[in-house]
Amino acid sequence: MNLKPLFDRVVIKDAESEETTKGGIILTNSAKEKPQYAFVIAVGPGGVVDGKEITMQVKEGQKVVYSKYAGTEIKMDNEEYKIIRQSDILAIVE
C-alpha cells in the first residue's frame, strides 16, 4: 500500500528509541521515552488550506522534530506511521 497525504499533511515514521542509556543501562519497553523526531515518508502537495496558500517546506527522507501530541497514528503493513500537519513540524534535523 502507498500513503499519499492531502493538502498540508505529512506522513512520518518515528525514529527508533534508544535501547540503552549513555551509562550503559538497558531500558525496558515501558521505560523508553517515545522520540519526538521522525523521518518524513510522504509529503502532501500543499495548496490553499483555510484560505491561505501553503508551500511545503519538508521533503521525503528528511529527519524532523515534531510536536509531542501531534497527528493521527495509523498502522499499515505492520508498520506504525503518523499523519501530521506541516505546522506541527518544529524543525528539520540536518
C-alpha positions in Angstrom: 0.0 0.0 0.0 1.1 3.6 -0.6 0.1 6.6 1.6 -0.5 9.8 -0.3 -1.2 12.7 2.1 -3.5 15.5 1.1 -3.0 19.3 1.3 -0.5 20.3 4.1 -0.3 16.8 5.6 2.9 14.9 6.1 3.4 11.1 6.8 6.2 10.4 9.2 7.7 7.3 10.8 9.1 7.6 14.3 12.8 7.1 14.7 13.8 4.1 16.9 14.0 4.9 20.6 17.2 4.3 22.5 17.8 0.8 23.9 20.4 1.8 26.4 21.3 4.9 28.3 24.6 6.7 27.9 25.8 5.0 31.1 25.0 1.5 29.6 21.8 0.7 31.4 19.4 -1.3 29.2 15.9 0.1 29.1 12.7 -1.9 29.1 9.9 -1.1 26.7 7.9 0.7 29.4 10.9 2.8 30.4 11.7 4.0 26.9 10.7 7.6 26.1 9.0 7.9 22.8 11.2 10.0 20.5 9.9 13.3 19.1 11.8 13.0 15.9 10.9 11.1 12.9 11.6 10.5 9.2 9.4 12.0 6.5 7.9 9.3 4.4 5.5 11.3 2.2 4.6 14.9 1.7 1.3 16.4 0.5 1.1 18.9 -2.4 0.3 21.9 -0.3 -2.1 24.4 -1.9 -4.8 26.5 -0.3 -5.7 25.5 3.2 -8.1 27.5 5.3 -7.8 30.4 2.8 -4.0 30.6 2.9 -1.5 29.4 0.3 0.7 26.7 1.9 4.0 25.7 0.3 5.6 22.6 1.7 9.0 23.1 3.4 9.8 19.4 4.1 10.8 16.7 1.7 10.7 12.9 1.8 13.7 11.4 3.7 14.3 14.4 6.0 14.6 13.9 9.7 12.3 16.2 11.6 11.3 17.2 15.2 7.5 17.4 15.7 5.1 18.4 18.5 4.7 15.7 21.1 0.9 15.1 20.8 0.5 15.9 17.1 -1.1 13.8 14.4 -3.0 10.7 13.9 -1.4 7.3 14.4 -2.1 4.6 11.8 -0.8 1.1 11.2 -0.2 -0.3 7.7 1.6 -3.5 6.8 2.7 -4.0 10.4 4.4 -0.5 10.4 3.3 2.4 12.5 3.1 5.9 10.9 1.7 9.3 11.9 -0.1 11.8 9.7 0.5 15.3 10.9 0.1 18.9 9.5 3.2 20.6 8.3 2.6 23.3 11.0 3.2 20.6 13.7 6.8 20.1 12.5 9.0 22.2 14.7 12.4 21.7 13.0 14.4 19.9 10.3 17.4 18.0 11.7 20.5 18.3 9.4 
